[in-house]
Amino acid sequence: MAAGPAAAVADPRSGFGGPAVLTVFYDPGCELCRRCRAWLEVQPTWVPLRFVEADAAARRLLPQLPWLGTELVVVGDDGAAWIGPAAFLTCLWATERYRPWSRRLSGPAFAPLAERFFASVSSHRGRIAGFLAPDDCEQGTCRHQVDPTLGLDRRRRRVLH
């Protein structure tokens, strides 16, 4: 596994090696994950991004990556893999617009903050997804459901009080 995107993935303009394609494994049952995918799909990138649902088939195909489905996972076509916060930064690194941010956030000054931020978002993605969930989740088709004890009106997406 690579330590971080800046150290393991070279700038394609620099002539150094690195993956030619990055595969992003995401949770298809998570509205936040689907929206992040949609956002990444429209970003101009230096390295093409492929998106694969982190389902049982992906876990069987890549048993050496037990984080599939529970963490964001990015795998390069050269075999390098990034998990959690490093995967998030690798996705930013792939984009033309946010590559400088990926470098800043992976540096010594901001890396601990970026890791805590991503870990917090990841551990609360079910609640975040509840605010983003489309109406078709009303039938229980989404894996992440709003906790009724939160006092949220699912149709109006606002706090009741």
C-alpha positions in Angstrom: 0.0 0.0 0.0 1.2 3.5 -0.8 1.8 5.9 2.0 0.1 8.8 0.3 -0.7 10.2 -3.1 2.1 12.7 -3.3 4.8 10.1 -2.5 3.5 7.2 -4.6 1.8 8.6 -7.6 3.9 10.7 -10.0 2.8 13.8 -11.9 2.0 12.6 -15.4 3.8 15.7 -16.8 7.0 14.9 -14.9 8.0 11.7 -16.9 8.0 9.5 -13.8 6.0 6.3 -13.6 2.7 5.9 -11.8 -0.7 4.5 -12.6 -2.3 5.3 -15.9 -5.8 4.7 -14.5 -7.2 4.9 -11.0 -10.1 2.7 -10.0 -12.3 4.1 -7.2 -14.3 1.6 -5.2 -17.3 3.2 -3.6 -20.4 2.2 -1.6 -23.4 2.3 -4.1 -25.8 2.3 -1.2 -24.5 5.5 0.3 -26.0 8.7 -1.1 -22.9 10.7 -0.1 -20.7 8.3 -1.9 -22.8 8.4 -5.0 -22.8 12.2 -5.0 -19.0 12.3 -4.5 -18.7 9.9 -7.5 -21.0 12.2 -9.6 -18.8 15.2 -8.7 -15.6 13.4 -9.5 -17.0 12.2 -12.9 -17.4 15.8 -14.1 -14.0 17.0 -12.9 -11.2 17.3 -15.6 -8.5 14.8 -14.5 -4.8 14.2 -15.2 -5.4 10.5 -14.6 -8.6 8.8 -15.7 -10.9 7.6 -12.9 -13.0 4.4 -13.2 -15.7 3.8 -10.6 -16.6 0.4 -9.4 -19.2 -0.5 -6.8 -17.6 -2.0 -3.7 -19.9 -5.0 -3.5 -19.5 -8.7 -2.8 -18.2 -9.3 -6.3 -15.5 -6.7 -5.8 -14.5 -8.2 -2.4 -14.2 -11.6 -4.0 -12.1 -10.2 -6.8 -9.8 -8.3 -4.4 -9.7 -10.3 -1.1 -6.4 -8.6 -0.2 -8.4 -5.4 0.3 -10.7 -6.1 3.2 -11.7 -2.5 3.5 -13.8 -2.6 0.3 -17.3 -1.5 1.2 -16.3 0.0 4.6 -13.7 2.5 3.5 -13.0 4.5 0.3 -10.5 2.5 -1.7 -8.5 3.6 -4.8 -6.4 1.1 -6.8 -4.0 2.1 -9.5 -3.5 -0.1 -12.6 0.1 -0.5 -11.4 -1.2 -2.3 -8.2 -0.8 0.5 -5.8 -3.7 0.9 -3.3 -4.9 3.8 -1.1 -7.4 3.4 1.7 -9.5 6.0 3.6 -7.9 9.4 3.9 -5.1 8.5 1.4 -7.7 7.4 -1.1 -9.6 10.7 -0.7 -6.4 12.6 -1.3 -5.6 10.4 -4.3 -8.9 11.3 -5.9 -8.1 15.0 -5.4 -4.7 14.4 -6.8 -6.2 12.9 -10.0 -8.1 16.1 -10.7 -6.6 19.0 -12.6 -8.2 21.7 -10.3 -7.6 20.1 -6.9 -4.2 18.5 -7.3 -2.5 21.5 -5.5 -4.9 20.9 -2.6 -4.1 17.2 -2.5 -0.4 18.2 -2.1 -1.1 20.7 0.6 -3.4 18.4 2.5 -0.9 15.5 2.3 2.0 17.6 3.6 3.1 17.6 7.2 1.2 20.7 8.2 -2.2 19.5 7.1 -2.1 15.7 6.9 -3.3 15.1 10.5 -6.2 17.6 10.0 -7.1 16.0 6.6 -7.0 12.5 8.1 -9.3 13.6 11.0 -11.7 15.3 8.7 -12.0 12.4 6.3 -12.3 9.9 9.2 -15.1 12.0 10.7 -17.0 12.3 7.4 -16.5 8.6 6.8 -17.7 7.5 10.3 -20.8 9.8 10.0 -21.6 9.2 6.3 -24.9 7.4 7.2 -26.2 10.6 8.9 -24.8 12.9 6.2 -26.4 10.6 3.6 -29.7 11.0 5.4 -29.7 14.7 4.6 -28.9 14.0 1.0 -31.1 10.9 0.4 -33.3 11.0 -2.7 -37.0 10.3 -2.3 -36.6 6.8 -3.7 -35.0 5.8 -0.4 -38.4 6.1 1.2 -39.0 2.5 0.3 -35.9 1.3 2.2 -33.8 0.8 -0.9 -30.8 2.6 0.5 -28.5 1.0 3.0 -28.1 4.2 5.0 -31.4 5.3 6.5 -32.0 8.4 8.7 -32.2 7.5 12.4 -35.8 8.5 13.4 -34.5 9.6 16.8 -32.7 12.5 15.0 -36.0 14.3 14.6 -35.7 14.7 10.8 -38.6 15.2 8.4 -37.4 13.0 5.5 -39.6 14.8 2.9 -38.5 18.3 3.8 -34.9 17.5 4.9 -34.9 19.7 7.8 -34.8 19.3 11.6 -38.1 19.3 13.3 -38.4 21.3 16.6 
